[in-house]
Amino acid sequence: MSINDRVIAIIAEQAVLEPSDVTPESTLEDLGIDSLGLVESIFAIEEEFDISIPFNANEPEASDFDISNVAAIIAGIEKLVTEKA
Amino acid sequence: MKRVVITGAGTINALGHSVPDTLEAMREGRCGIGELEFRDVDRLAIKIGGQVRGFEAEGRFNRQQMTLYDRFTQFTLTAAKEAIDQSGIEFHGDLAARSGVVLGTAGGGVSTWDDNYRSVYEDGKNRVHPFVVPKLMNNAAASHVSMEYNLKGPSFTVSTACASSNHAMALAFSMVRSGAAPAMVTGGSESMLCFGGVKAWEGLRVMSKDACRPFSANRNGMVQGEGAGVFVFEDYDHARARGADILCEVVGFAMSSDAADIVMPSKQGAARAMSGALADAGLNADQVGYINAHGTGTTANDKTECAAVAGVFGPHADDLMISSTKSMHGHLIGGTGAVELLACIMALRDGVIAPTIGYEEADPECALDVVPNEAREAKIDVALTNAFAFGGLNAVLALRRA
């Protein structure tokens, strides 16, 4: 599975949706993922890719990690995975 | 109904090993938060906390006691000694039979769990010390205080996360007020600053890596602390009869449950606890001069708490002072309300309002007088102290100048 598919699978599971319902343009709000769901998703992604995502729930916009939609999240993870390699 | 007064106070926390040292630090706006020091701290993303330093348990407790006292119990006994010594109360006969100890803690013997899990999981050992259970249990501290001071009345531990101490003190207050107990030893303790204790909090992603800046627009989370606060709550007539020095009066409390979310605070739940405490004490909102805020330094708490204060106090919200001493001693979780009660006593007794330090930038969502960075002299008659826990469980106490 590509990084894209693996991230979408994690987000879909958190949102209790089918992966096909999660599009790159979806925002977490669209998907019904609240702040707790977001923190859980980030944890699941960190575990899946063995990476550390810089994210503080108190200042999501100040974190060096864009969570504005699914495409942004995937791009951020691809960058972190590349940096790790 | 009996009137209830506080006749003794004790503490140990990152600001000091006694009440005078702690109050001096609060007056000076000193910060007790610094680099954490314990095993495996390099594996943490959060490396700061309000750690108690220079505490030599070995000199205070003997070998046998050390095998039974987790650090949270050591803190409790240290604070209890100061409080009971100050109070001058001695528990004998009927007074001992009816007086008890109610304490708050969220985690109990966290470092005992941590050390022994490490021993069996990481080091592969198959045997632990026989006293692991009596050492880590949440009621260990309350039980050791009862044994040390001959307290034979109602004694137990309350565990409601960050509101544990306030719930415990509210229960102790209601027991003395009702006449069920002539005196109660109460407060709380926490010692979670070990690898497992901080790692668990790290997971929530609400911790700051650099400082606790409650109400400041650039706040970025909470910082853990550790320590204990213990008080003697006593029937006013009993205290007067024995000529005890009265630190302040406890006049009311309220508890509420948000029944909404396991971590997000609720304005309504917080407001109901504050207005309930005023109603219980028979006070008007405009009599309150100071609120010791829950003020964790998270985005969610501080704006919710300020909105709740504005809702309960109306225009008077702009006249009263509200500060968060967590900026100095960190968040003591289950022990936090007890250490923060000291700031209320200082405000009522000494006329000094402890500051919110680390305040750098005004936040329109927290537009109250948060006593930024420097303590202030002010004569006040009534103070409230807030605690709003994870799980949506809230407890607020109201205190009056003696």
Interface residues (C-beta under 8 A of the other chain):
Chain A: S35 L36 V39 I42 F43 S52 F55 N56 A57 N58 E59 A62
Chain B: A45 G203 L204 R205 V206 M207 S208 K209 R219 N220 G221 I262 V263 M264 T298 T299 A300
